[in-house]
Amino acid sequence: MVIPEYLNENIMLNPEQREFPPFSVTKLMKTVFEPTDGCNVCILIDFDEPQKWMKDFSFLSNDAYSVQRKAYENFYETFRDGVMEELGMTGGEMYAYYCTHGSNLDLRDACYDSEGNELSLDQDIYSKYDIILCISTWSATAPLTAKCKEYGFRGATMHGMNDIILGSGLAVDYDEVSRDAEKVRHAMSNADSIEIDFTLEDGRVLTAWLGLDAQDAQKSHGLCKGMKPDVANLPAGEVYFVPVDARGEFPMKYEDGTLGVLTVENRNIIKSTLIEGEQSTIDEHNARLADDPMTGTLGELGFGTQVLPVSYQDIQDEKVLGTCHLATGRDDHLGGDIVPEMFKKHENSTHDDILFAPHKTPNFDISEVRMQRGEQEEVIIQHFRPSAYIMDALCSE
């Protein structure tokens, strides 16, 4: 059994010590989108006032738009510095659309070019480009996945981009990422159920059970090779399921630091109970669940498959081996049955990840994750570390 260098014990415990090659747009595009020759490519970014900030690239003078600046410096400018010719691509234009202020909400159709002209995403972007790169504040994976099936383009979403992500999660070899994700996918596919034990600081153990109905596990592996319409969510590297049932309890750390226990019945979060922090935060969540119960429906269970440093952006940190995440809300982009029309209001139809990772949720431990597949029972994670079963799968030929 050959253990890849990045899976050795020291690197797994200290992923910031893993050495990555310098970020290369050429390598990323060639690997993710082979073939690129003859493809017309563009870049999408987002603002509250897209016409104002996109015109003459005026956003470059505003330090608040760091993600958009990364898109400009690392993709737009690089495309024009000989990379377009090297990849055999055309285009390279950048457009701005209205910020959604919610994860995976549908996009407004209006967008703007660098001269301040208003255009239509449907008529002028989706239907005219072969490859669309969306580098934004909020994830647009779900809406772009739906649009790519309608218009036939390929794409990648890279929201929340920062220097750590550029130097690690986007610098890796995505053929390698895909191979590792496939190994974990095979090891977990057709699971009947997953049980997750959470140990709180006071010693209590909460258990969440998720029914998977022996479905094929899916993988987010970052490759859109060939010409089939698809959208990659980068950085990639996870195995995921769409739960068909769920029950039990799991902890939740809110943005303000408040800790709560979420009670789940029939795949739906029905209430939150305060552990510590602000009761008003719990009350607001319960009011939202009462007003629109679909906001509490569990739409995803995911497991990271990569060894990466913490980036403090969930888009990368949920891909770290030994972590897992749940998500509420729409899951149609994952092959699920929760679509935007099922929510009371458009702004509720988000897909919101709940990440369990040592840096994100230090107040509780994932003491154990167990998979049931027929008569087979396997431990998947213990104390935020991959089990021997998962490591054996990753190190297999």
Summary of the structure (lengths in Angstrom):
residues: 397
radius of gyration: 20.9
end to end distance: 7.5
largest distance: 62.7
contacts: 1355
relative contact order: 0.13
helix: 32%
strand: 31%
